[in-house]
Amino acid sequence: MIFWADRPQTIAVIPDAFIFLTSGMNLALSLGWYYNSVSSHFQFAWFVGIIIGALLSAGLTQILIKRYFVLLSSFLVVVAGILYTACPYESTVLLVARYLNGIGTGLITVPFIVHCSEISATAKRGFTLGLEQLCVALGIFIQVTYIALWDINNSVSPTRVHGIFCLGFGLGALGLAYLVIESPVYYVRQANDAKALNSLTCLQLPTILTEEKKLLLQVHKDFVTMNEYIGRGDSFINGLGPLLRMIFYRGLLAFTFSLPYSMQLYFSTAMGVSNDSQWTSPFYAAIRILGVLAAISMFDIIGRKLIGLIGLLVMGGLGIGIAVIFAYMENWVQENPMRLACVLLLVFQLFAGLYAPTTTVYLGEAFPMIVKPYFVALCVCVECTVHIVVICTFTFNLHEIYVFNTFTYALVFACFLLFLFTIPETKLTTLNDAQERFRAWIHIKFM
């Protein structure tokens, strides 16, 4: 009954979901899932675009309504899709398309996290915020699957197919922008109680004004009043502790789906399974979706912290196994070790899927209202910077793989120990309560 009554909150983020589908496709395209060889500039351009878009949106989120971000972002995605489709062999045009799609993704990511955390009911906030990573995972699956199954004799360029998908999803987001329901918090900050009350009425079924919704308006007004009373300076200081933790928490997401792991999957499949095997790549992406689905379905029942920690712990253990196998060159030419490495990489994605959506949920809950878009944007920029550094420095050889694999599992275990005691459980809390919990450094409770 709760999910039925709060259904408009999910419907309101459908346009964002279409944009995040293209984000997943472009993420996979950046991290090794392409058909023809590409330059490193082509690979990291999309992440540069996200950084630009995120920084631009951070300053505008508290000024413009959410629908404007959806319209602008989907327009850029459509233009990028047209360029991919019309000029699949022109490297300069494709670079422009990569930047445009990245800027579009960055422009919607920060407003989505801020807006979604404000419109979602307390008992559904984890599920709704987790939809970002679900759509990204679905986009990864689309890109990985059609590249893995691509026929070399096909006369159509795979880049053109990528463009058609992006164009379709962008037009879908553009056409469904009318579904967006603005945040009541935005209108309360504008001192427009009538529009805030109208947003609250639309966000919960039945869409009629009730005493409960009038009480919710007062809750939102108290939330805004408390945050504005604290002020910008104190909000910044109070947010520094959560920011430090969330930079690591979100930055770690870049290691869960990365260029080195994509290349190791390619290699282990060819050496351990078959040169012509086509099932491992789609399964690699599909099992991540399974992990994300499992996570978001349990966020508001079990909680966020335990799910994220389980994902981290198992990823660290699997990372050790992957690192040990690839640390010895003789294993590279033996079928059994490579088959085992392939299996470990596949299972790794299941638990990466458990961890990934917790990063978005915590970003939506960790920071004080006034500094929230800026701190969210900074965390997203750090994640993209990690991807850029890896793309620009990694080459497929024994030493580089050893360094990456060792660093990854060591970082995962270190973050597990850090977050075990410093990340709070925020299930069924208001945003005010969640922010208060993040201000404290020590948290023993897991559920």
N, C-alpha and C positions, 0 to 999 in steps of 0.2 A: 504494500500500500504506500509506503514511503517513496519507493522508486516511481510508482505511478504518479503520485502527487507532484514529485519533483522532475517529472519528465521534461518540462520545458527548459530546464537548466541544461540538459544534455542536448536537446534540439538546438539551443542557442549557440552551441559551439560546433555545429555541423560544418559551417563554412570554413572554420579553422582546420577541421579534420581533413578536408579536401586539399588544403595547402600543405599540411604536414605529410600527406601521401606523396606529393612531389618532393618534399624535403627528404623523405626516406629514399626515394629513387636517386636523387642527386647525391645523397650521402654515400650510397653504394657505388655510384659512378665515380666518386672521388677516391674510394678505398679499394680499387682493384677490379670492380665488376664492370668492365668495358670490353668491347670486342677487339677493336684495333688499338695499337699502341698510342699513348697520349703523353703529353709533356707534364712535368711536375707542376708547371704553372696552371695547366688545365685542371689538375687535381685539386690544388689548394685555392684556386680562385673563388670557388663557392664558399669556402670558409671565410675568406676575406670579406665577401659580400655579406655574410651573416653578421660579422663584427660591425660593419658599417651600418647595417639595418638595425641591429640591436642598440647601438649607441644613439642613433637617430630617434628611435622609438622611446628610449628611456626618458628623454626630456619632454616628449609629447604625450605620453600616456595619461598624465594627469590634467592635460589641457583638452585633448580631442576625444570625442566619443569613440567607442570601440569599432563601430561600423565603418568609420573612415579608414581605419587600419586594415580591415578586411578588404575593402574596395581597392585600396592602393596596393596591398600585397598581392591580391588575386590578379590585378591588372598587370603587375610586373611578371607574375608567373605565366600569364597568358602570352605576353610579349616574348618572354624567354622560350616558351613552347613553340611559338611561331618561328622564331629564329632557328631552333633545333630542327624543326620540320622542313623549313624552306632551304636551309643551307647546311646540310649535315656534313659536308666535306670542307667547309671554309673554317679554318682554325681560328681566325680572328673573330668571326661572327659567333662561333661557339663559345669563345672566351667571354664575349659580351653577354651571351645567354647565361653562362655560368654565374657571372657577377649579378645579373638581374634577378635570377632565381634566388641567389644567396641573400641579396638585399631584401627581397620579398619575404623570405623565411625569417630573417632577423627582425623585420618590421612587425611580424605577427607573433613571434615567440614571446617577447616580453609582455605585450598587451594581453596575450592569451593567459599567461600565468597569473598576472595581476587581476585581470577581469574574472577569470574562472574561479579563483580563490574567493572572490567577493560575492559572486552570484550563487555559489554552491551551498546547499544545505549542509550543516555540520555532519550529518550522517551519510553524506554522499560526496564530500569534497575530495576524498582520496580517489574514488572511482573517476570522477569527472576530470580532475587534473591528470590522472594517469592515461587518459585518452590520447594525449600528445604522443607519448612513446608507443602506444599501440598503433597509431596511424603511421608513425615513422617506421616501425617494424613491418607493417604491411607494405609500405613503399619499398623498403629494402627487398622484401620477398618478390615483388613484381619485377624489379630491376634484375635481381640475381637469377630469377627463374628464366626470364626470356633470353638473357645473355647465355645461360648455361645450355639452353635448348636451341640456340640459334643455329640455323642451317647455313653452312658456308656457301651454298649455292643460291641462297636467297638474294634476289636482286635489290631488295629494299635495304637501305642502310639501317643498322640497329640504332644509330643516333636519331634517325627520323622517327623510329618507333618510340623512342624515349620522348621525343618532342610531342608526338601525338598524345601520349599519356599525360604529359604535363599540361598541354593545351586543354585537354578534356577536363582534368581536375581543376585547372584554373578557371575555366568557364563555369564549372559546377559551383565553385566557391563564389564567383562573381554573381551568378544567378540566385544563389541562396543567401546572399548578404542580408536580405530582408528578415531572415530568421533571428538575427542578432538581437538580444535584449540587453539594454545597457545596464551597467552596474548601479544599484541604488546608492552605493557608497560614493560614486562619482557625482551623482545629483545632490546628495547630502552635502558634499564639499562645495557644491555650487550654490548652496542654500536654496535649493529647489525641492521642497518637500513633496510637492504635488507629483512631479515626475518620478521622484524616488519611490513614492507609494504606488505609482502606476507600474514601475518596474517590478516591485515586489508582488503586485497583483498578477502580473504576467508570468512570473517565474514559478508559480505554484498553482496546481490545479485544485479546485476549480478556479478559473480566472475571474473571480469576483472579490470585491473588497470585504474582508472579514476583520473581526477584532484581533485575531491572531496576527494578521499581516500589519495591523496598526502597531501592535506590540513589537513586531520585527523591525519596523521603521525606527522605533525608539532604541532598539538594540544597535542598529547601524549608526544612529546619531550619537549614541554613547561611545561607540568604537571610534568614530571620527573625532569627537570632542576630546577623548583621552589622548589620541595620537597627536592632535594639534596642540593640546596643552603641553605635551612633552617638548614640542618644538623641534626644529630642524637639527640644531646642534646636539641636543641630547639623543635624538633619534639616531643620528650618525654614530654617536659614541656607543649607544646601546646595541646598534646593529653590527659593530665591528667584530664582536665575538662570533655571532652566527655567520657573518660573512667569511671569516677565516675558515670555519669548518665547512661551509657550503662550497667554497672554492675548491677544496679537496674533494668534496663529495660529488660535485658535478663534474669536475675535471677528470675524475676517475672514469667517468662514463666513456671518455674518448678511448680508453684502453679495452673496453668490452667489445667494440667492433672497430677494428683497426686494419690498416694496410698490411702490416706484417702478418697478422693472423690470417688475413685473406690469402696472402701469397703462400703461407704454410699449408693452408687447406688445399689450394691448387696442387702444390707439390706432393703432399702426402696422399692425395687422391690418385694422382698419376702414378706414383711409385708403389702405393700399397693396395689400391683397389683396381683401377684400370685406367689407361689413357683415355678411353672412350666413355668412362663412367659419367653420367649426367645427373644422377640423383643426389649426390652429396651436397652440391651447392644449394639447390632449392630446399633440401632438408635442413641445411645450416641456417637458412633464413626462417624457415617455417617453425623450427623448434624455438627460436627466439620469440616468435609471436605467441607460442604456447606459454612460455614463461611470463610474458607481459600479461596475458589474459589471466593466468593463475594469480598473479600479483594484484592486479586491480580489482579482481573479484573478492580478494581477502583483505584489502586495505582497511575497510571500515568495519571489519569483523574481528580480525586478528590484530591488525595494526600495521604500521609502516616499518617500525624499527626492526622487528624480528625477521620480517621478510627480506629486508635489505641486508641484514647481517648474515643470514643464511646464504644469500646470493654471493656476498663477498667471500665468506669462508670457503665455500665449495669452489668458487673461481680461483682462489689462491691455491688450493690443493691441486686442482686440475692444471693450473699454470705451472706448478712444479713438474708434473708429469710431462707436459709438453716441452718444457725447457730441458729436462734431462734427455729426452729422446733426440731432440735436435742439437744437443751439445756435442754429439759424437758423429763425425763424418761417416763412419762405417754404417751407422743406422740409416743414413740417407739413401743408401742403395739396397737396403734389405726390405723385403715386402712386409714382414710381420711388424717391425717397429713403426713403419710408416702407416700401416693399417691402424695400429693402436693410437698413433698420433692423430689420425683422422677422426677416430671415435672420440677422443678427448676433446678435440676442437668442436665437435658437434655438441657434445654434452655441455661444454663451456657456455655455449650460446643459450641453453635453457636457463642457466642460473644468471647469465647476463640479463636475460629477459626479466627475471625476478627483481634484479637490482635497478634496472634502468628507470622504471616509472617512479620509484621512490625519490629519485633526484628531482623530478618535476614537482611532486607533492611537497617536498620539503622546501623547495624554492618558493612555493606559493604561501608557505606558512611561517617562514623563519624571520622575516624582516619587518621592522616598523613601517607603517603605511607611507610616511613621507619619503623615506629613502628607498622603498621597496623596488621601484622600477630600475633605479640606478644600480643597486646591488645585484638584482637579477641579471641585468645586462652584463655586469662585470663577470659574473659566474659563467654565463654563456660564452663570453669572449675568451675566457680562460680555456674552456673546453675546446673551442675552435683553434686557439693558439697551439694547444697540444697536438691536434691533428696536423696543423701546418708544419710544426717542427718535425714530427715523425715523417711526414711525406717528403720533406726537403732533405732529411738526413739518412733515411733508411735505404739500404741496398740489400739484395738477397744474397748474403754470404754467411759463412759459419760464424764469424765474429759478430757481425751486426745482429744476427738472429739470437745469438747467445746473450748479448747485451740487452736487447729488447725483452726477451723472455724472462731473464733474471730480474731485470728492473721491474717488470710488470708484476710478477708474483710477490716480490719483496714489497712493492708499494701497496698491493692489495692487502697483504697481511698486516702491514703497518697501519693502513687505514681501518682495517677491521678492529684492531686493538684500540685505535683512537676513538672510533665511533661507538665502540662497545660501551664506553663510559661517558661520552660527551654528546651523543645525539639523543634527544628526548622522544618519547612516544607521544604523538599528537592525535591519536584516534579520538573521535567524538569530542573534540575541544573547539571552542570558538577561536577566531583568529587572534583575539586579545590573549586568550589563555595560551595558545600555541607560541605566541611571541614571548610571553613571560617565561615559558619553559625554556625557550632557546637562549634567554639571557643568562640562565644558570649554566655552569660548565659541567657539572657532574650529574649523570643520570643513570641510575642502576636499573630502573624498571624497564622490562622488555615488552610488556603487553598492556 
